[in-house]
């Protein structure tokens, strides 16, 4: 998270350039984690795709982490 996500979503998920992820916001947006995995993998809007930079296991770890912020 700190390497790839924090610069846009904030070090604690509070948002910035990217939307807030903390305080249940990401779970509200993506009740099913698979939808979040898809966005992290393929990108959406101004969010870049990370499927070519992170392994599926790393993406799963990031998604799991953001869902607990």
Rosetta blueprint (number, residue, H / E / L):
1 X L
2 X L
3 X L
4 X L
5 X L
6 X H
7 X H
8 X H
9 X H
10 X L
11 X L
12 X L
13 X L
14 X L
15 X L
16 X L
17 X L
18 X L
19 X L
20 X L
21 X L
22 X L
23 X L
24 X L
25 X H
26 X H
27 X H
28 X H
29 X H
30 X L
31 X L
32 X L
33 X H
34 X H
35 X H
36 X H
37 X H
38 X H
39 X H
40 X H
41 X H
42 X H
43 X L
44 X E
45 X L
46 X L
47 X E
48 X L
49 X L
50 X L
51 X L
52 X L
53 X L
54 X L
55 X L
56 X H
57 X H
58 X H
59 X H
60 X H
61 X H
62 X H
63 X H
64 X H
65 X H
66 X H
67 X L
68 X L
69 X L
